[in-house]
Each structure stands twice: as C-alpha cells, then as structure tokens.
Amino acid sequence: MKPDVRKEVLTRLRSIAGHVRAVERMVDEDRYCVDVLRQTMAIEKALERVDGLLLEGHLQTCVADAFREGRSGETVKELSEIFNTARR
C-alpha cells in the first residue's frame, strides 16, 4: 500500500472509531432510535469510502505487480471472491 493511501485510510478509520464510540454513548443514553440509525448509516458510508481507497490502492499496486509477475489468474480469482463476499 502506498504511504499516502495508508495515511488516509488510517485517518479515516480513526475518525470512524470515534464516531462508533459516540454512537455507543447515544445508545447508552437511550437516544432516539432514528438519530442513532442516522449515525450508523453515516458510519457505513464512511466505511464504504475506506473500502474505495483500499481497492484503488490495491489495484494500483498489488494487482499491477501481480500481473507483471505473471500471477494474474490468482489475482483475478481473489478479486472475484472479494466482490462476491460484498454482494452477500
């Protein structure tokens, strides 16, 4: 993973972790369910953005390297498996 992508991913994950702790407090305080749901949905969207960064970085580095090294078959299989997992 490129250092700039790693830094961006870690920054976003730390922010998400703080957001999760805030939602935990909301639940503990018995806040209005819809407000909690709005926050959990925001967390899901933030995780989707992290997924996008990770995938883009993976395609630019690991996948490109694998194709150059003649490991395209296993790399395509791996990507196919991760997309199938995401669809479940």
ROLUM-95631 format. One record per atom (N, C-alpha, C, O): residue in one letter; z, x, y. Coordinates in steps of 0.1 Angstrom, whole numbers, plus 5000, padded with zeros to 4 digits. Layout:
BEGIN
aZXY...
END
This chain:
BEGIN
m500050094988m500050005000m500050095012m500750195013k499250055022k499150135034k500450125042k501150015041p500950225048p502250225055p502350115066p503450055067d501250085073d501349985083d501449845077d502149755082v500849825065v500949695058v502349685053v503049575053r502949795047r504249795041r505249755052r506149675050k505149815064k506049785075k505949645079k506949585082e504749585080e504549445084e505149355074e505849255078v504949385061v505449295051v507049305051v507649195050l507549425052l509049435052l509649355065l510649295063t508949375076t509449305088t509449155086t510449085089r508349095080r508248955078r509248915067r509948805069l509448995057l510448955046l511848955052l512648865048r512149045060r513549045066r513748925075r514848865075s512648885082s512748765090s512948645082s513748555085i512148635071i512248525062i513648515056i514248405054a514248625052a515648635046a516648575056a517548505052g516448605069g517348555079g517148405081g518148325082h515948365079h515648215080h516248145068h516748035070v516148205057v516748135045v518248125046v518848025043r518948235052r520348225054r520648115064r521748045063a519848095074a520047985084a519947845077a520647755080v518947835068v518847705061v520047685052v520447575051e520547785046e521647775038e522847725046e523647635041r523047775058r524047725067r523847575070r524747495071m522547535073m522247395076m522647305064m523247205066v522447345052v522747265040v524247265039v524847155037d524947375041d526447385041d527047295051d528047235049e526347275063e526847195074e526447045072e526646965081d525747015061d525246885059d524346835070d524446715074r523446915074r522446875085r521446775079r521346765067y520846715088y519846605085y518746665076y518146765078c518546595065c517546645054c516246675059c515646785056v515646595068v514346625073v514346755081v513346825081d515346785089d515446905096d515447025086d514847125089v516147015075v516247115065v514847135059v514347245057l514247025056l512847035050l511847095059l511047175055r511947075072r511047135082r511247285081r510247365081q512447335080q512747475079q512247535066q511747645066t512447465055t512047525042t510547535042t509947625036m509847435048m508347435049m507947555057m506847615054a508647585068a508247695076a508447825069a507647925070i509447835060i509647955052i508547965042i508048075040e508047855036e506947865027e505747915034e504947995028k505447865046k504247915053k504448065056k503448135056a505648105060a505848255063a505548335050a505048445051l505948285039l505748355026l504248355023l503748455017e503548255026e502048255024e501448355032e500448425028r501948375045r501348485053r501648625047r500848715048v502848645041v503148765034v502248785023v501748895021d501948675015d501048685004d499648735009d499048815002g499248675020g497948715025g497848865029g496948935026l498948915035l499049055039l498949145026l498249245026l499749105016l499849185004l498449184997l498049284992l497849064996l496549054989l495449144997l494749214991e495449125010e494449205018e494649355016e493749435014g495949395016g496249535014g495849585000g495349694998h496149494990h495849534976h494349544974h493849634968l493549454980l492049464979l491549584986l490649654981q492149624997q491649745004q491949874998q491249974999t493049874990t493550004984t493450004969t492550064963c494349934963c494449934948c493149894941c492649954932v492549784946v491349724939v490149824942v489449854933a490049864954a488949964957a489050084949a488050134943d490250144947d490550264939d490150234924d489550314918a490550114919a490350084905a488850074903a488350124892f488050014912f486650004910f485950144910f485050174902r486450234919r485850364920r486250444907r485450534903e487350414901e487850484889e487350424876e487650464865g486550314877g485950254866g486850164858g486650134846r487850114865r488850014859r488549874865r489549794866s487349844867s487049714873s487449594864s487849494869g487149604851g487449494842g488949454842g489249334843e489849554841e491249514840e491649464854e492649384855t491049514865t491449474878t491049334881t491749254886v489849294876v489349154878v490249064870v490548954875k490649104858k491449024849k492849004856k493348894856e493349104862e494649094869e494649004880e495548924882l493549014888l493348924900l493248774895l493748684901s492448764885s492248624879s493648564875s493848444877e494448644868e495748594864e496648554875e497348454875i496648634886i497448604897i497048474904i497848404909f495748454905f495248334911f495548214902f495848104907n495448224889n495848124880n497248084881n497647974881t498148184883t499548164885t499848084897t500648004898a499048124908a499248054921a498847904920a499347824928r497947874912r497447734910r498447644903r498347524903r499347704895r500247614887r501247544896r502147474890
END
